[in-house]
C-alpha cells in the first residue's frame, strides 16, 4: 500500500475489506497453483502448437504479493485498534472478545445446569425394594439468575464492542 493519502474507515468496514481481500488472495493462489505450466506439442520438424498458455502468470503472481501485503497492513491496523480501543470497563476490544468467548463456555454450562431436575427411581429386587434419589447439588434458582446475568453481560459487552467498531478513523493508503 503506497501512500495515496488517507481513507476514513471503521473496524466493521476494515474487517469486511480484509475478508474480501482474503477471498481474492485465495482465489489467485488457487489460480496460480492450477495454471502455472504452458503446454505445447512439438512436432519432430520443430514446429509446435500451443495447447495451454498463461502469459499473465507473472502479473498474477505480483498481484498475489500486493494483496498479501495489503492484508498484512490492514490486519496490523485491525489488531492495533482492537488492542487500543477500550470499553468502559477498561478492557481492550481484544481482551473483551476473549472474555466473551470464556463467558459463553460458562453460559453453556449454566444452561445445562438450569435444565437439570431432581429425580427418584424405584428399584425392586426379589427381597428388597428401594429408591435412588438424585438431588441437585446447587440452588437451581441461583443458577438461572446467574445464567440471565451472564447473558446480559455478554450482550452488553457485544453492544459496546459494536459501538466501538463503528467509530470512524483514518488509515494511510
Buried (B, 14 or more C-beta within 10 A) or exposed (E): EEEEEEBEBBBEBBBEBBEEBBEBBEEBBEBBEEBEEEEEEEEEEEEEEEEEEBEEBEEBBEBBEBBBEBBEBBBEBBEEBBEEBBBEEEBBBBBBBEBBEEBEEEBEEBBEBBEEEEEEEEEEEEEEEEEEEEEEEEEBEEBBEBBEEBBEBBEEBEEBBEEBBEEEBEBEE
